[in-house]
Amino acid sequence: PPARRGVSQIDITFDVDANVILLFSAVDKSTGKEDKITITNDKGRLSKEDIDRMVNEAEEFKAEDEAQRNKAQAKNGLESYCFQMKSTVEDDKLKDKISEGDKKIGGDKGK
């Protein structure tokens, strides 16, 4: 369908080739005007040696990262459990069922 007055209909196509070059073209349907742009990644590109070095560094620190992740998950799990226990002890429905001695022991451990 024809475009409304003042509104262009533009067909846009793009293609990425094997060398990671973006080929971009746009065609205005009403005028037939066409423009093409090619975008390359020559500037600031990493060399093969840089990529290999980064991959090796990632492999070196993989075990350390895994240990940190496990430590953080354990800490988060413990904090969650403590919060749940605190909420349970402070719950109005269960307050009467927990002795003052148990509340005091739990309160002292949390400090």
C-alpha positions, 0 to 999 in steps of 0.5 A: 500500500502507498505510504501516507503523505510525508511518511517514507516506506523504506526497505532495509536489509543487512548481511554479515559476511564471514569476515564480520563485515556488516553490509547495510542497504536501505531503499526508499520505495517511493523514490527508488533512492538507495544507499549502502553502507559497509561497516568493518571492524578493522579499528581496535580489533584484537589480535589472535595473540590477545584472544589466546592470552585472554582465553588462557587467563580465563582458564587459569582463574576458572577454579578461583571463580568457581570457589568464590561463586560457591562461597557466595552461594553458601553465604546467601543460603545461610543468611536466607535461613537465618532470616527465615528463622528470625521471621518464624520466631517473631511470628505472632502465631508461633511466639507463644509456642517457643519458650523464652529460653529458646528465644534467648539462645537464638537471639544470643547466637545471632549477635 
